[in-house]
Amino acid sequence: MKQLFGDSYEEQNPVKTSTIPKIELSESMKNELGRVQEKIILKGYSHNTWKSYRGALTYFFKYFESRKLLDVTKSEIESYVAKWIVKYKISETKQNTIINAIKFYYEQVLEQPRAFYDIQRPKKSQTLPGVLSMGEVQAILSQPKNIKHQAILCAIYSGGLRLGEVLNLRIEDIRSVDGYIFIKGAKGKKDRRTILSGQLLKILRQYYIENKPSYWLFEGQTGGKYSASSVQNIFRKAVKNANVNPWATVHTLRHSFATHLLQQGTSLRYIQGLLGHSSSKTTEIYTHLLKVDNSVVKNPLDVMMENCNLKQT
């Protein structure tokens, strides 16, 4: 904010939040976390889920350390979550993570009945994803001078890929003969296909000749998969140099891909398949973006002015 507004920036009545303390794990807490990790492994949940649940349950176990956890009531759990909201100003996402972790512990580890506690959740925000225009995307993609950097950003946009998906691409996943990109084990452990751009294929061929990756399509300097932080740095630098929306993230390219396809008349069902959405409701969010786009819907005031030749005052 200070960089954007310079001398005009002024902070008034800043909200002070308490720093979340670090805590020492007791042997009993370690044992319970071990049981949680074992159950997560058996159920095939991701490592990121384990990390999130471990963090949430560590503080939960500490808070009720002197109690038998089966004796903790629903109201006590809701009071615990409320204290986190008030004291640490946690987001709705963090609030839901805490609730999910607690329910997983009671229902999966302690084997209590499903929906053991119907814990109050925050009202879901009705937010719209950020989207870039085609001109803005073109400006961003033209910034990197390094062929690998350009190939990564073009692959994300042209395939509607998530950040993790582009990092997990293998050389063999670019099916140039059949004209698609194969995405293995995407979100929800689902394989899918997405379209392969002819322009991207040209860039990838040049990139392959110059870099000669061995297994992963995009590899680091010492081998292995390219890092997420490196891709984020490439994108931030491109956005800054292109002088476009500074709030854009790597994931904005995926949202822009879907919106641009919809603007071109691609069916929602087809877009759903390309993005790997389980529910059509997730994909339908992009239709709300079209409704506020002047290139798609003409404003009735403009039509009125054209038809009636109303004088502007």
N, C-alpha and C positions, 0 to 999 in steps of 0.2 A: 504494500500500500504506500509506503514511504517513497519507494522508487517511482511509482506511478504518478503521485501527486506532489512530490517534492516539498517546497515550503508551504504549500496549501494544506498539507496533512496536519491534522491536530487531533489528539486523542483526548476525549472527554469522558470522565467517569468510567475509567477502565474497570472491567469486571475481573476481580482477582479470584483465581481458582486455586484450591489447595493442590499441592504436589502429591501425586500418588506415591506412598512410601514403599520402600523395598522391605520385604519380610523374609525372615529365616524359616525354612521348612522344618517342621518337627518330623520325627520318624513316622508318626501316625499319618501325617499329611502326605509324606512321600509314598507310604503304602497305598493310600487311597488314590493318589494320582497315578500310581503304577497300575492299579485296577482299571482306572479310566482309560489309560493308554492301551492296555491289553484289549479292552472291549472295542476301542476305536480301530485298532489293527484288525481284529476279527471281523468287524463290520465293513472293512475296506474304505474307511473314511480317509480323506487326504491329510497330509502332514500339516497343512495350514489349519485345518479344523482342530487337530490336536493342539497346536500352538495356541489357538484362540481359547479353547476350552481349558487348557492347562492354566493360562493366565487368569481366567475368570474364576475357576474353582479354587485356585490357590488362596485368593482373598476371601472367598466364601468359607472355605475350611478354617481359615484363621479367625474369621469373625465369630464362627460358632464352635470354636475349638473346645470350649468347656462343656458343650452340649452333645447329647446323642442326636445325630443328624435326623434320625427317623422321628424324633420328637419335635423337630422344628415345624411350626405351622405355616400355612399359606400366608397369613397376615404378617408373620415375622419375616418371611422371604420378601414379600412386597415392600415391607419397611426397609429391609436391607438394600434393595434395588433403589428405592426412593432416596436413601442417603447418598448413594453414588451419584444420582442425578443432581442433587442439590449441592453436595460438597465438591464434586469433581467435574460438574458440567458435562457429563458424558453425552455422546450423541445417541440418536435413536438406534443406530446400527450397533453401537456398543451395548446399549441397554438390551437389545434383542439377543446379542451374543451371550450376555450374562444369563439371561433367562433360559436360552437353549442349552447352555452348559449345565445349569442346575437341573433342568428337566432330564437331560441325558443321564446325569449321575443317578437320579432317583429311579428313573424308569428302566435304564439299561444296565446299570451297575448294581444297584440295590434291588432290581427286579420288582419294583412297585408297579401297580396297574398303570396302563397307558393313560396319559393326561392325569398323572398322580395329583398334580396341582394345576389348576387352570389359572396361571399367574397373569395378572394384568399386564398387557403389552401397550406400547405407545401407539397412537394413531398414526397410520402410515402416511407419509408425506406424498402428495400428488405432484411430483416434480417432473419436468420435461428435460430430456437429455440435451446437452449443448451440441450444436451442429454448425459446421463450417460450410460456406458456399463453395461451389466448384472452383471459383476463382481463388479463394483462400487456400483450398487444398492444393491447387496447382502451385501457388506461391510457396507453400511449405515444402512440397516435394521437390521443387527446383533448387532449394537452398543447399543441400549437402553436396560437397564436391567429391567426397569419398564415395566410391561406387557401392561399397558395402552398406554404408549409411543410407544411401538413396534406395537401394534394393529393399532394405528392411522397412522403411516407411511406405514405399510403394506396395509391398506385399501386404502390410497391415490394411491399407486403405482399399486396395483392389480386391482383396479377399474377404473383407469385413472381419479380420482376425482380432482376437484378444491378444494382449501382450504375451501371455504365457504360451499361446498357440504358435505365435511366430517363432518364439525361442525354441519350441519343441519340434519344429519342422526338420525333417531329415532330407537329404538330397533326393532320395527315392520318392518323397512325397510330392514332388513336382511332376505330375503326370502330363508331360508336354504332348504326347501322342494323342491322348484322349481329351486333353484340354481342361483339366481340373487340378485342384490342389487337394490332397488327401490330408485330413486332420485327424490324427489318432489320439484317442483318449482325451477328448476335450472336456469341458465342464460337464459334470454328471457322468464322467467316464463313457462318453458316447463318441463313436467315430462318425465323421461326416465328410462331405465333399463341398468345396466351394469353387466358384469359377476362376479360371486362370486367364489373366489378362495377357493379350499378345504383346503389349508394350512391356509388361513386367517380365515376360519370358525373355525378351531381348536384353533387358537390363541384367537378369539373372545369368544369362549366358556369358555376358561380358564380365560379370562379377566372378563367375566360376573360373574363367580363363586366368584372371588376375590373382585370385585368392586361393584357388584349388582346395576347398574344404574337403575333409576326409570322410566325415559321417554326418554331423549336423550341418544343416544348410548354412547357418550363421554361427561361426565359431569365434572364440576369443583368441587373443594373440598367442596364448600358450595351449590352445586346444580346448575342447569341451564347449559346452553351450555358451552363447553370448549372454551377458548379464542383463537383467531387467533395468538396472540403474543406468547402464550405458545407453540403452534404447531411449530411456526417459531423458537423458542429457542431450542426445541427438535431437529429439523432438523439441525440447525447450529452446535449444539454440536455433533451430530452423524457424520456430514460431517467432522468436525475437527478431531474427534477421528479416523475416518476411513482413514484420510489423502488422500481424493479424491478431485476432482475439487472444489476449494473454492468459485467459482463463482456460483455454483449450488444453486437453491432456491427450496422451496417446490413444486412449479409448474413444476420444472424440472422432478420430478417423473412422472407427467402426460405426459409430452413430451416423456419421456423414455418408458413408457408403450405403447404408440402408435407406436413408432419406433420399439420396440422389437416385437410387434405383426406383423408389416409389414415385418420384417426380417424373421419371421416364416411362411410367406406366407398367412397371413390373408388378406382377400379382403379389399380394401380401403373403399368400401361402408359399410362394417360391422363395421370397425373402426370408421367411421363417426357417425354411430348410437350409438356406445358405448360412444363416447366423447360428443355427443349432438351437433355436428356442424350443423348449418342450411344449409351451402353450402359445397359442395364437395371440392371447391377450398381451403377452410380453411384446410381441412384434407390433401390435396395434398402436402402441404409444407413438410410433412415427407418423401415424395419420393425423395426430393432433398438431404435429409440427407443420404439416401441409396447410392446415386450416388458417394459420397465421402468416402464410407466405403470399405476398402480393402477386407473385408470378403465377400462382395457382388459382387463387380466388380474387376476383375483382371487387374492390370496395364499392358498396352500393352508393356512396356519396359521389364517387367518380362517375358511375353510370348515370346518376341523376344529373350531374353537371353537364355531361355530354349530351344527354337526351333533351334536357329542358333549357340548355343554355342559360343557366342561372348566373346572375351577375355576382361576382365576388365583391364583398365589401371590406 
